[in-house]
């Protein structure tokens, strides 16, 4: 018995030493999202073009969980897993009979730590990264998951500094055996932001530089880098293709986000940014430069917050050989000014019009935080949009029509190209009901009406896009 007690004591000491060395607090949070949606004419095709099919209903789900491994106030690690989304009945996504699909993804994986004896915060790894945004808490230039190193420092209570380096793409490593040279196949992004917070005001100026290598292979990027290439390519490159393997790009952006709450309950939010992308070979046709300004003015009342939202983005002129006049972007996947045409849906039924406001101007009315009953709230908005692109760039140009025809490229993830002769109206009515503290039912109704000029596109036979979505969101 004495020998047994001695053995158990030694075992307990070993376990205690191991536990002390590995001590960390584990915290988990996440969300289950279920989507039951009816979508009609998301590609804007009319029934004559075969766009009015019967496969309008779909059901899907997604699970995301974030696990924090906290060693101390100065050090923690974060891993963010995602399962799905899984369309019900889709075998490749694990949603068909028998399930067992391989759909587990690492969305983010990074560590946060403080440099010893300083207040300098470091985040390194695959992380969610967004440049400053005020009108919506997202940037019209970059908001996506990306491998990056971010440094943040609070100079005082009013002024801070954030610097970052991100690598969105690195097609390969080492030298190319084919031609005995170094592949320039990386995209590197550098940014600096200086948030200034005053009494009732917050202003954040920022600058961004991106180097885009000539040897990039986008087949290794999800969706072949669709958001990146669409936001960076000029009109000429979109139509005629990238001069891959012989050109290097440089791009930069300068912007500011502004928030005013000093005259509460009145509030004002403004975003302004200019961006330019050039090619090392000085090819004018590959240049793309432009600007975007967006604003939201609100007045908060007890049961509703009325507001006016507007934006203006520079557009193309009639000569595509002289470069593009729309603002370039890297990957703006969260600029949710609306919940159907732009990425403002609670789950997935959005971005059927575009990712940011480049090439358009718009003005709209928004009624947010509508609440007449406990646990029940609504958002209503109606937005009128018109293009700032010269219609002459499209008229009589079959290549442009083929590349930008909304009926061919207006499905989810693609942008609608509006000229100054085209317009659109979007209406949203979204409702959130909290069934329990952690479980919400979100009902989204959306309608987009396109008015495309027949003389410009050769047809005006475009159908209205409509959606009715029921989302169940369980957050823990």
N, C-alpha and C positions, 0 to 999 in steps of 0.2 A: 504493500500500500504506500509505503514511504517512497519507494522507487517510482511508483506511478505518479504520486504527487509532484515529485521533483521533475519528472518528464513533462507533465502538464504545465508546470511553472515555466520551464524553459521554452516550451511551445508558445505560451502566452507572451513571453518577452520578445520572441522573434516576431510574432504578429504585431506587437506594439511598435517595434522598431520599424517594420515595414510600413505600417499605417502612418507613423509620424513622418516618414520620408515622402509618402505619397499623398499627404493630407491636402485636400482641395474640396471646396464646396461645388456641388453640381446643381445647376439650375436649368430647367427646361421650360420653354414656352413655344407656342406654335399655333397653327390654325388648320382645321379641316374645312374645305370649301366644296360645296355641292352645287352644280349648275344644271338647271332644267330650262332649256331655252328654245324659243321659236324665233327663227330668223328668216326673213323673206327678202330676196334680191340684194344680198350683201355685195354682189358684184355689179349691181345697177343694170343688169341685163333685163330687157323686156321679155315678155312671153314669146314674142316672135323670134327672139334669139335663143330660146331654150333656157331662159333664166328663171322661169317660174315653175321649178320642179316641185315635187311633193316631199322631198327629203329636207323639210324645213326644221324638224324637231331633232334635238340631240340632248343627251344627258351625259354629264362628265363630273369628275371629282378630282381633287388634288389635296395632298397633305404636305405641310411644311412644318418643320420643327427646328428650333434653334437651341443648342445645348451650350451653356456657358460653363467652363471649367475655371473656377476662380481660386487662384492661389493666395492672393492678397488684394488690397486696394490698389496695388501698383502693377499687378500682373494677372491677366486672364486670357484664356483661349476660347474661341467661338467656332463652332461648326454648325452649318445650316444645311440640313438635308431636305430634299424634295422628292416626294413620290407622286408621279403624275406630271401633267394631268392625264387622266385615264378616261377616255370616252367609253361609255358603257356599250359593250358589244364589240369593241375594237380589239382584236387579238394581239396586234403588235404593241398595244399599250397595256396589256394585262387586264383588259376590261371584258373579254369574251368568256365563254364557258370554260371553266377550269382555271381561269385567272393565270397566275404565275408569270406575268410579264416582267421583263427586266427594265424597270422604270425608276429605280432609285438613283438619284443624282445628288452630287455635292454642289450645292449652289454657292456657298461661301465657306471659307475656312481661313481664319486669321487669328493673330494674337494682338492684344492691346497691352502696352506696358509703358511705364514712366521711366525716363532716363534718371538714374539715381541722383538724389540731391538736387533735382530740378523739377520744374512743372511742365517739362516738354513731354507731350503725349505722342506715342508712336503706335501706328497700326500697320501691320504688314501681313500680306496674304491676299487671297481672293475675297473681295469685299464689295458691298454695295456702295457705289460712288456716284455722287451727283454734284454738279456745279451749282452755285447759288441760284435760287429761284424764289420769288415772292408771290406772284399772282397765283401760282400753285406751288406747293413745296417740292418742286422739281425743275430741272433746267431744260430749256429748248435746245441745248447743245449736247449735253451728256448726262445720262442717268441710267446706269446699267451695272451689272456685276462684272468685275474686272480684277485682274491681278495688279496690285498696287502697293506702294509704300507712301503712307500719309503721316505728316508731322504737323502737330497742332500745339500752339503756345499762346496762353493768355498773358498779354503784356500787363494789363490791369483789368479792372472790372468793366471797362468800356471798349477796349481794343484787343483784338486777337489776330493771330496770323496762322494760316493753314497753307502748307506747301505739299505737293504730291508729285510722284512719278508713277505712271501706269503703263503697262505693256499689254494692250489689247490683242496684239497678234505677234507671233514669232513662228513662222512657217517651218523652220528647221534650225539646226545648230551646226556649227563647224563650217568647213569650207565645202564648196561644190566640187565634187570629183569630176564632173563633166567638163568644166572649163578652167579648173584650177584657179578659182577666185573666191573671194568672200561673198556669200549671198547677202544682199541687203534686203532681208525679208522680214523686217520687224516694223511695227508701229509703236512709237514711243510718244507719250503724252505727258507734258509738264504743266503744272498750274500753280498759281499763287492767288490766294484770296485773303482780304483783310476786313473781317466783319467789325463794324463800329456800332455800338449800342449806346444810345443816349436816352434821355427821358422822353418817351413817346415816339422815338424814331430809331430805326435800324437801317444802316446802309452798308452794303458789301460790294466794294469794287473787286474785280478779279481779272486775271489775264491767263491765257492758255496758249501753249505752243505744241504742235504735233508734227512729228517727222514720220513720213509714210514711205517705206522702202519700195524700190522698183520690182523686187523679186517676190513679193507677197503672193502666197497661194491661198485664196479664200476658201478652197474646198475643205480646209481643216477648221473653218470657223462655222459655228451653228448658222444654218440658213445661208451659208456661203457669204457671211458678213453683209447680209442684205441691208440692214439699217445703216451700216457704215458706208457701204458703196453708194447707196441711194443719196445719202447726205453729203457725200464728198464729190461725186462725179459731176462734171459739167454737162450741159445739154448735148454737146458734140460727142462726149465720151459715152453718154447713155445710149445714143443712137448708133454710133459707129464702133463702140467697144473701147476698152482700155488698151493703151499701147504698152501691154505688159512686158516687163523685162528690159525696158529701155528708158523708163522715166521715174524720177523720184519727186515726191510732193512734199511741200512744206505748208503748214496751215497755222493760223493764229486767230485768237478771238480776244476781244476786250469788252467787258460788260459790267453792269452794275445792277444790283437788286435793291429795292427801296421799300420800306414799310413804315407807315405812319399811323400811330394810334393815339397821338397827343390830343386830338379833338374827339375822343371817344364820346358817344357811340359811333361817330363817323370814322371810317378807316380807309386808307388808300394804299394800294400796293402797285409797284411799277417794276417791270423788267425791261432793260435795254441792252442789246448786244450787237456788235458788229464782228463779222468773221471774214477771213480771206484765205483762199487756198491757191497756190501757184505751183507750177512745174519747173524743175531745174533746167529743162531745155528751153524755157521761156516761150513755150507754145501758148499763144493767146487762147486757143480753143479749149485748153485744159484748165484755164483759170475759172475760179468761182468765188465771188465776193458779194456780200450783201448784209442787210441789217434787219433786225426785228425789234419792235417795241410793243409791249403788252401792258395793260393796266386793268385793275379791278377796284372800283369804288363801292363801298358798302356802308349801310347804316343799320346798326343792330337794334331791333325792337324786341319786345318781350316774347312774341310768338313767331317772328319771322325776321330774316335779315335780307332786305332787298339790296340788290347791287346791279351795277352796270359793268360789263366786261367788254373789252375791245382790244384789238391788236392790229398791227400793220407790218407786213413783211415785204421787202423789196422783191420785184419780179423780173422776169426775163425781158430783154428787148427783142427786136425782130432779126438780129444777126447772131446766130449761134457760133459762128467762127470767131467771134470776138470775146468768147467766154460767157459765163453765166452770171446773172445778177441776183440769184437767190442765195440767202445765207447758207453756208455749208454747216454740217453738223456731224457729230461722231456717232452717237446712239441715244437719241432722246426718247426713251421708252416710257416716260412717266408724266409727260406734259398733259395732264388731264383737265383741260379747260371744258370739255364736255365728256359725257359718258357713253357715247356711241361712235361718233366720228373720230374722237381723239381718245387717248388711253386713260379714261377716267372711270371705267367700270370697276366694280368691286371684285370681279373675278376675271373674265376673259372676253366678253362680247363687246369689244371696242376697237378703236383704230381703223375703222372702215373708211375713214376719210383721209387721215394723215397722222403724222407723229408730232409735227410742230406747225407753226403758222407761216412758214416760208412760202412766198409767192401768193399770199392772200391778205385781204383786210377783212375785218369783221367787227360787228357790234352786236351786243346781246343783252337781254334782261335776265337776271338770275334772282330767284327767291329761294334762299337757303334757310335751313333750320326751322322750317315750318312745323309747328307743333301745337296741336290743340288737345292732345291726349297724352297721358303719361306713357312712355316707352314707344311712342309712335312719332316719326318725323318724316318730312318730305323735302325734296329739292325739285324745283321747277326752273327750267331755263329754255329760252328760245334765242337762237343766234342766227343772224344773217351774215353770209360770207360771200365775198366776190374776189375774183382773181386780180392780181396785179401784173400778170404776165401778158405781154403784148400778143394779141390774137394773131397778128401777122406771122408769128413764129410757127404757128400751126397751119394756117390756111394754105392749101395747095401743097403741103409737104407730107406725102404719104408716110415717110419714115418717122416723122414726129407723131403723126396721128396713130401709127401702129404702136409706138413706144409709150404713149401717154393716154390712149383712149380709155376712159374710165370703165367702160363695159368689158375691156380686156384685162385691165389691171386694177380694178377697184375693189378686189376682194380683200379680206383681212390681211393687214400687213403691208398693203400697197397704198400709195398716195393718189389722190385725185388731183389732176392738174387743171386748175381753173385759169382761164384767160380773163382779160378785162371785159370780155363779152359774155362770160359765164357767171353763174351765181348758184348758191345753195342755201337752204334753210334747214337747220337742225333743231328739233324739239326733244327735250328730255323731261320725263317725270319719274323720279326715283323715290321709293318709299322704303324706310327701314323700321322694322318692328322687332323689339327686343323680347323674344319669347322667354328667355331666362337672362340672367346677368351676362352669361358667356355665349349664349346662342341667339343669333339674329336671323331674321328673314328679310332679305333685300329684294325688292321687286323693281326691276328697271324696265321702263318703256321708252323707246326711242324711235325717231322718224327722221330721215334725211331725204329732202327733195332736191334733186339736181335740175337746174335749168341751163342746159348746155346749148350754145348757139349753133344752129344748123349750118349756117354759112361757114363756120369755123371748122366743125368736125365732120361735116357731110351728112349728119343725121342728128335728130333731136329725140331719138327713140330710146330714152333711158328710163328705167323704172325707179320708183321710190324704194329706198331701203327701210325696213321696219323690223323692230325686235320687241319681244316680250320675254323677260328673263326672270326666273325665280332662283335666287341664291340662298342657300342655308350656310351660315358662317359660324363655326364653333371655334372660339378662341380660348386658349388656356394659358 
